[in-house]
Amino acid sequence: MKNYELATFAGGCFWCMVKPFDQYDGVIKVISGYTGGHLINPTYQQVCKGDTGHTEAVQITYDPNKISYSQLLSIFWQQIDPTDGNGQFADRGDSYRPVIFYHNAEQQNLALESKKALQDSKQFNKPIKVAIEPAQPFYPAEDYHQNFYLKQPNHYQRYNQLSGRADFITKHWSHKK
């Protein structure tokens, strides 16, 4: 039996957070869902209303012998605008805020170190506003949200472009790839 681990990241709409992780060897699965709120097993409609306290996130099951948590953090940072703590791109509000949800002390330390390194790099001229919080119960989103980039590739591509995410990533992160 393999010893897989979990990583949980929120970076705006969960549709756009699956594909970047899904392509790496060592990533076993990426699930879109909700975390950080007070309602058990919320629905998309409930989370969208904004009163459940949940954040859209992805939970990644990975093999630490093939991909490290530090590598996952690097991928995460390159999918978001780390200076915007009030949502991401076209999506605004708490349910779209960027968060690293750590599952243990080692993940917490690595997340804090990576955030400090990004701030110290001066790549951005504004403060890094990504929250780092303990993982809470994670509730998978409805099936139609899972692997949206594969199920609805045209809709996904259009959303990724029109939201401003694709241009931001190209402008700020393409040199890191």
C-alpha positions as CSV (number, residue, x, y, z in Angstrom):
1,M,0.0,0.0,0.0
2,K,1.3,3.4,-1.0
3,N,1.6,6.3,1.5
4,Y,-0.2,9.1,-0.3
5,E,-0.6,12.5,1.2
6,L,-3.1,15.3,0.9
7,A,-2.6,18.9,-0.2
8,T,-5.5,21.4,-0.2
9,F,-5.4,24.8,-2.1
10,A,-7.9,27.5,-2.9
11,G,-7.2,29.8,-5.7
12,G,-10.5,31.2,-7.0
13,C,-12.8,29.1,-9.2
14,F,-11.9,25.4,-8.6
15,W,-12.4,24.7,-12.3
16,C,-9.1,26.5,-13.0
17,M,-7.2,24.8,-10.2
18,V,-7.5,21.2,-11.3
19,K,-5.7,21.1,-14.7
20,P,-2.5,22.6,-13.5
21,F,-2.0,19.9,-10.9
22,D,-3.5,17.0,-12.9
23,Q,-0.7,17.0,-15.4
24,Y,2.1,16.0,-12.9
25,D,3.5,12.6,-12.3
26,G,2.9,11.8,-8.6
27,V,-0.5,13.5,-8.5
28,I,-2.9,10.7,-8.0
29,K,-6.2,12.7,-8.1
30,V,-7.5,16.3,-7.8
31,I,-10.9,16.8,-6.4
32,S,-12.9,20.1,-6.6
33,G,-14.8,20.9,-3.5
34,Y,-15.6,23.2,-0.5
35,T,-13.8,23.7,2.8
36,G,-13.5,26.1,5.6
37,G,-17.1,26.6,6.4
38,H,-19.7,25.7,9.0
39,L,-22.2,23.8,6.9
40,I,-21.9,20.0,6.5
41,N,-21.8,18.8,2.9
42,P,-22.8,22.2,1.3
43,T,-24.0,22.4,-2.3
44,Y,-22.6,24.8,-5.0
45,Q,-25.8,26.9,-4.7
46,Q,-25.3,27.3,-0.9
47,V,-21.7,28.2,-1.2
48,C,-22.4,30.7,-3.9
49,K,-24.9,32.5,-1.7
50,G,-21.8,33.4,0.5
51,D,-23.2,32.5,3.9
52,T,-21.7,29.0,4.5
53,G,-18.1,30.2,5.1
54,H,-16.8,27.7,2.6
55,T,-14.1,28.4,0.0
56,E,-13.9,26.7,-3.3
57,A,-10.7,24.5,-3.2
58,V,-9.0,21.5,-4.7
59,Q,-7.8,18.6,-2.7
60,I,-4.9,16.8,-4.2
61,T,-3.9,13.2,-3.3
62,Y,-0.2,12.8,-4.2
63,D,2.7,10.5,-3.8
64,P,5.5,12.3,-1.9
65,N,8.0,9.9,-3.4
66,K,7.3,11.3,-6.9
67,I,6.3,15.0,-6.2
68,S,7.0,17.0,-3.1
69,Y,4.8,19.4,-1.2
70,S,7.2,22.1,-2.1
71,Q,6.7,21.4,-5.8
72,L,2.9,21.5,-5.3
73,L,3.3,24.9,-3.6
74,S,5.3,26.2,-6.5
75,I,2.5,25.0,-8.9
76,F,-0.1,26.7,-6.7
77,W,1.6,30.1,-6.6
78,Q,1.8,30.1,-10.4
79,Q,-2.0,29.7,-10.8
80,I,-3.1,32.7,-8.8
81,D,-2.7,36.5,-8.2
82,P,-1.1,36.2,-4.8
83,T,-1.7,39.9,-4.1
84,D,-5.5,39.6,-4.2
85,G,-6.9,38.2,-0.9
86,N,-10.5,39.1,-1.8
87,G,-11.0,36.6,-4.6
88,Q,-9.3,35.7,-7.8
89,F,-9.7,37.4,-11.2
90,A,-13.4,37.7,-12.1
91,D,-14.5,35.8,-9.0
92,R,-14.9,37.9,-5.9
93,G,-15.7,37.2,-2.3
94,D,-14.7,34.8,0.5
95,S,-15.7,31.7,-1.4
96,Y,-13.0,32.5,-4.0
97,R,-10.2,33.7,-1.7
98,P,-6.7,32.2,-2.1
99,V,-5.7,29.9,0.8
100,I,-3.2,27.2,1.5
101,F,-4.8,24.7,3.8
102,Y,-2.1,22.8,5.6
103,H,-2.6,19.2,6.8
104,N,0.4,19.1,9.2
105,A,3.2,21.1,10.8
106,E,5.6,20.4,8.0
107,Q,3.1,21.7,5.3
108,Q,2.5,24.8,7.5
109,N,6.2,25.5,7.7
110,L,6.8,25.0,4.0
111,A,3.8,27.1,3.1
112,L,5.0,30.0,5.4
113,E,8.5,29.7,3.9
114,S,7.2,29.8,0.3
115,K,5.0,32.8,1.0
116,K,7.9,34.7,2.6
117,A,10.2,33.7,-0.3
118,L,7.7,35.1,-2.8
119,Q,7.3,38.3,-0.8
120,D,11.1,38.7,-0.5
121,S,11.5,38.1,-4.2
122,K,9.9,41.4,-5.0
123,Q,8.2,39.8,-8.0
124,F,5.1,41.7,-7.0
125,N,5.1,45.3,-5.7
126,K,2.1,44.6,-3.4
127,P,1.9,42.4,-0.3
128,I,1.2,38.7,-0.7
129,K,-2.3,38.1,0.7
130,V,-2.7,34.4,0.5
131,A,-4.0,33.0,3.8
132,I,-2.4,29.9,5.4
133,E,-4.8,28.0,7.5
134,P,-5.3,24.5,9.0
135,A,-7.2,22.1,6.8
136,Q,-10.8,21.6,7.7
137,P,-13.3,19.0,6.5
138,F,-13.4,18.9,2.7
139,Y,-16.6,18.3,0.8
140,P,-16.3,17.2,-2.8
141,A,-18.3,19.4,-5.2
142,E,-21.0,18.0,-7.4
143,D,-20.0,15.6,-10.2
144,Y,-20.4,18.2,-13.0
145,H,-17.7,20.3,-11.4
146,Q,-15.1,17.5,-11.3
147,N,-12.5,17.6,-14.1
148,F,-14.4,20.4,-15.7
149,Y,-11.5,21.1,-18.1
150,L,-12.0,17.6,-19.6
151,K,-15.8,17.5,-19.6
152,Q,-16.3,21.0,-20.9
153,P,-13.0,22.0,-22.6
154,N,-14.4,24.9,-24.7
155,H,-16.3,26.4,-21.7
156,Y,-13.2,25.9,-19.5
157,Q,-10.9,27.6,-22.0
158,R,-13.3,30.5,-22.5
159,Y,-13.7,31.0,-18.8
160,N,-9.9,30.8,-18.2
161,Q,-9.4,33.5,-20.8
162,L,-12.3,35.8,-20.0
163,S,-11.7,35.8,-16.3
164,G,-8.3,37.3,-16.7
165,R,-6.5,34.3,-15.2
166,A,-4.7,33.1,-18.4
167,D,-3.3,36.6,-19.2
168,F,-2.1,37.1,-15.6
169,I,-0.4,33.8,-15.5
170,T,1.4,34.5,-18.8
171,K,2.4,37.9,-17.7
172,H,3.7,37.0,-14.3
173,W,4.6,33.4,-14.3
174,S,5.6,32.3,-17.8
175,H,9.3,32.9,-17.0
176,K,9.1,30.4,-14.2
177,K,8.0,27.4,-16.3
